[in-house]
Amino acid sequence: MGQTASADEAAAIAAAIARFEAETGTADVPAAVVNPWQRAALVEGVSAKEAGRDLDDLEGGARWLS
């Protein structure tokens, strides 16, 4: 095991590793497409929940919302 690889052998090994990585690597995941209606519903839901927290400070009444 005292021998080193020639330049051609090293290039072949590097090419084989690059090909293996290209064929077996993870695929790029596209960014999730958000439906504008779904986004609006999520924003409204978050803001409604925050508004409910403000009502909890009032005396009586609004505690059942949480």
Order of alpha helices (4+ residues) and beta strands (2+ residues): alpha-alpha
